[in-house]
Amino acid sequence: MKKGLLIVISGPAGSGKGTVNSILLQSPEFSYSVSATTRAPRPGEVDGVNYHFITKEDFESRIQNGEMLEYTSYCGNYYGTPLREAIEVMESGRNLILEIEVEGAQNVKRLYPEAVLIMLLPPSFAVQEARLRGRGTETEEKICERLNRTREELPLVGQYDYVVYNRDGGAEQCADDIRAIVRAEQNATRRHSDAAVAYFKA
Ligand code: 5GP
């Protein structure tokens, strides 16, 4: 069976990653792995669904034991992708979506150069700020922290393979764009280096 693709989707806070990913995940060809984090759950977030909410000690022991595919520290908390879950999804032939920030994305690309890196962006910084404040899930301090983080991360957008803009109400359009990217990547010649051999064998 052909292994699934590893698709990294990053985007600044307020870019709509969650909404776009939940549209993609309605299709059985995509799956995701639940990340672990040391941050506190937001109202409505469920342990084991949104994240595995664990302690700093637990997180650090998982790093020591090589249980993380990648991890990072973001705005004072650890976030990481459990290795076993990620491998299981790809081995099953489904495309794995990792919704992670820029540093984690760079680590993934180093480890798995065949990963596809997609940056989801609001139309502008001003729109991002308005969306983040409108969401009302974070304190002013957390909002400023996330906006500052965006200033650091955005210049690294050139390290991504694709940029997708989330214009107002455009989550469906973004999901379509991402499905098109995945379709093209599945047909890229570098992923079919055995095409000639397989052709004559069949
Ligand atoms: P939030 O606290 O808003 O849920 O997530 C903060 C940031 O951490 C987001 O940019 C999100 O994509 C990123 N993130 C979530 N899970 C992971 C992970 O497993 N690894 C890395 N590197 N980043 C993550």
Residues whose N, C-alpha, C, O or C-beta is under 5 A from the ligand:
A	BS01	5GP	G11 S35 A36 E70 Y71 T72 Y74 Y79 G80 T81 E99 I100 E101 G104
